[in-house]
Amino acid sequence: MAQDPYTLLGVAKTASADEIKKAYRKLVKQLHPDLHPGDKQAAERFKEVASAYDIVGDETKRAKFDKGEIDASGAQKNVQQFYREYANRGGARQYRSDAGFEDLGAFSDLFSDLFGQKAARGASMRGRNVHFRLEVDFVTAALGGQQRITLPDGKQLGVTIPEGVADGQTLRLKGLGHPGRGDAAAGDALIEIHVLPSPIFERKGDALLSELAITIDEAILGAKVEAPTLSGRVMITVPKGASSGQSLRLKAKGFRGKHGVVGDQLIKLKIVMPKAIDEELETFMKGWRERHAYNPRAE
């Protein structure tokens, strides 16, 4: 018999959806088979936690479980069992009468006559979904690629990361969840993508943001300099008289959006002064200031 899903996840029955999700993610990080190769006990515990979250992590299934309509494995309870449990909680009183329905054996026979013997034994049921959290590096999320996950049965599976996938997006792999009951189909594998931050790039919608340091002479005189992009370093032109905070645009160097259009990359310039101001530069700047003083803050 499957254990109580709340107990498996270490949460109270009154826990919020966010508390349940947080507890599940913590356990997944601790028990993932990739961290415990060859440990059958950890693999089994991982499967139990995934099954528990499939019940109480789903709003509809959680409500059914709390009402006693499904058991801890997600299977539908038969009518007689559900009724008796409901009766034990004091809910049967409103259905009591002198018509003889306190013994539900006859009701079960009636249910069987109406819907057939298969319904009385328990109809086919689609398999439960399994949930994964997959960390993807920033560049792979932008350009797409392949990563591997470990299924509840311990098998390795290659997952195709689509180009432009967003943080928090869920990928659905049809039929790779728990097997169904009877003739019903298997559940799906639902993979929540977590995009790791990049030290160089930032995403804003479909645009790619980055920062580029330039020297004072490159800003004044203009220059051809290298800049990083998702597909490698490219040469860009810094215009003469560039200012810190000014952005240069590289067309179609960002993320591919929902409609297939690739966003742009915006490169923000940052003027970086030399580590040491030598006498020559200081003398030059003093003379220049005396002849060409201006106040950018006045603008």
N, C-alpha and C positions, 0 to 999 in steps of 0.2 A: 504494500500500500504506500502510495506517495506521501511524503511528509507534508505538513502544513506549509504552504508557501511563505507565509509571514514569518514563521519560525526559521525557515531556511535562509531568508534574507536578513533575519535579525531585526525586524521592525514590528511595531505594534499594528494591530488591525485598524487603528485610527490614523495611521501614518498618511501623510499627504502624498500625492503622486511624485512630487519632487524629492521627498525623503526616500521613497521607494527606489526611485531611479538612482539617487546618490548611493544608496546602500548596494544596489546591484552593480554599479560601475566599480565600486571599491572591491567587491568580491571578485569580479571578473579580472581585475588587475592582479589580485592575489593568486587566483586559481588557474589562470590561463595555461593550457597544456604546453604552450611554447616555453613557459617558465619552469615547467616540471616534466621534462622529457622522460618517458618511461614510467611515470608515477600513475598507476591505474586508479589509485584512491583519489588523487587530485583531479584526474580526468572525470571520474564519476561524480565527484562533488561539483565540478564545473557544469556538467550536464544537468544536475539537479537544480543548481542556481538558475541556469538558463530557463528551465521548465517552470520554475517558480515565478520568475519575472514575466514569462509569457502569460501567466494567469493574472497576477495582481498588477502587472505593468500595463495591462490592457483594461481600459475603463469598463467596457462591456462585460468582459470575462470576470473582472473583479466583482462587479455587481452580482453576477450570477453565482459566483462562488460564495460570496457573503450571504446570499439568500438560500444557499444549499442546493441550487439547481444543477451545479456541476461539482465534481470532486476535485481533489488536489492535483489530479493528473489531467484535468480538463475534460474528462468524460462526463457525458450527460447522465444524471442519476435517473433510475427508473421511477415511474410515477408513485408506486407504493412506498419506496424508500423515502422519496422527497416528502410525501404527504405525512408519513409517520414522524419525520424529523421536524416538520413544521408543527405538527400536533404537539410534539414534546416541548416546543417553545411556547405553547399556549395559544397558538393561532388557530387550532382546530375548533375551538369552542363556537365560533360563528358559523361553522358548517355542520354542527351536530344537529341531529333530528331523530325522530322515531322511525325513520324510513329504513334503518339498517345499514347506513353507510359507514358506521364506525369501523367495521371490518372491511378493509379495502380489497379483499380478495375478489369479490364480485366486480368491483370497479376495474381491477386489472384485467379480468376476463372480458369485460365490456370494451376496454381499450384495445385488447387483442382482436376482438371480433371486428371492430371498426377499422383498424389499421393493419391487421395482419400479424402473424406470429413474429415476423422480423422486427416490427416496431416494439413488441412486448419484450423481446430480448435485448433491444438496444440498436437503433438504426446506425448506418454508416456515418462516420464523422471525419471531416477533413483533419489532417494532421496539424499539430501546433506549429507556429512559426518559431524560429530561433533568432535571437538577437545578438549582434556583435557590435563592438566599437573598434574601428580601425583607424590607427594613426597614419597619416599620409604627409610626406614632406611637401613643402610649399611648391617646389618646381614640378613634382609629379602631379599635384592637384591641378596645376596650370596646363601642363602639356599632356597629361594622361600617362598611363603606364600599367604595370602589372605588380600586384602584391599578393602574398599568400596568407590565408587564414586557416585555422584549425577548426573543423566541424565538431559537433558534440560527440560523434563516434570516433574522434581522433584522426580522421582523414585530413590530409592537406588539400587545399583548394586554391587555385590561382584565380584572383579576382581582377577583372579589368577595371581600372580607374578611368572613367571618362574624362576627356579634356575639359577643363574648366569647372570641375566639381567644386561645390562650395562647402564651407565648414558647416556641419550639422545636417547636411543632405543625407538621405537614406537611399541606399541601393537595394533593390529587391532581386534576389536570385530565386526564380521559380522552382518549386519542387525540391529544394535542398534543406527543408526543415524536417520535423518529425514525420514518420510515415502515418498515413491515414488509417482509420479503422474500417474494416470491410472493404468495399470497393471505392471508398473515397480517396481523393488525391492527397498527396503529401503536402505539408505546410511549406512555407517559404523561408529563406534565410534573409533577414533584414539587417543590413550593414550600415551603421551610422558612421559617417566620415568625420574625423576630427583632423583638420588641417593644422600642422605644426607651424608656428610663426617663423618668418625668415628674418635674419639680421640685416638683409639688404632691401627686401621688397615689402610692400604692403598692398593689400587689395582694397579697392573701393568700387563696389559694383563690378563692372567688367574692366575697369581701368586698373592699370598697374602703376603704383607710385614708388619712386626711388629718389635718392638724394645723391648729388655728385659734388665733391669738393674740387674747387679750382683755386689757382693762385691769383694774387692781386694783379700780376702782369697779364695773365690769361683773360681776366675780367676786363682790363682796360684795353688791351690790344686785340682781343679775340684770339681764338686758337682752335685747332683740331685736337680733340682729346678722346680717350677711350671711355666708354660707359658700359656698365653691365646690363644685359637684358636676360630674359628667361632662356633664350637660345644661344647665349654666349655674348662676348664683348664686341661692341661695334664702335666705329669712329663717328663722333658727332661734332657739329660746329658750334662753338661758343661764340656768340656775336660780340663784336666790339662794344665795350661799355656795358657789359652784363652786370646785373646786380644780384646780391644774395636774395634768395626767395623767388627769383624769376624761374619760370618753368619752361622747359623745352619739350615738345611733343614728338613722339615717335609713333607713326601710324601703324595700327594693327600689331602692336607688340604687347598687348595686354591679354586678358582672358577671353576665351570664346564664350559668348552668351547663349541663352536659351534658343535664340533664333539663328544660331550659327554665325553671327557677326562677331568679329574679334575686336575688343576694345583697344584703346591706345595706351601707351606708356608715357607718363608725365614725369620728367626728370627735373627736380628742383635743385637749382644751383646754390652752392654755399661757398662764399669766399673765405678761404683760410689764410691767415697771415703767417709769415715765416716764424719759426720758433724763436729766432733772435733777430732784433732790428739792428742792423749794423749802422755804422756812422754814415756811410754813403747814402743809404736810403733815408735816414733821418734828416740829413742836410738837404737832400733833394726835396723831400716832402715839406720841409719848413719853407723853402723858397717857393715851391708851388702854391702853398697855402696863402702866402703873402700876396701872390699875384692873381690867384683864381679861387679865392674863398667862396664857398657856397653853403647853404643850410638846407639839407634834405628834409629836416623836420618841419620846416616852414611850409612844405608842400602838403 
